[in-house]
Amino acid sequence: WADIQEMLYEAEQRQKQWIKAFYYAQSDGDKDLMKDAARNKKALDGVIKTLQWTLGYPGVVHPLD
């Protein structure tokens, strides 16, 4: 469980970095970085939801639903 909690924390931190990268790219007009940041942020949504579901967080539905 400790490893899964660590992965969840790391995924949340990476997601925050991608959100910052998106806003930086937006202010700089870098559409390629904006696309990369949005795609990676969205992918991490799935990772985070899966890890939360695995840990039994309340209110988190099955990741495939």
Secondary structure, 3 states (H helix, E strand, C coil): CHHHHHHHHHHHHHHHHHHHHHHHHHHHCCHHHHHHHHHHHHHHHHHHHHHHHHHCCCCCCCCCC
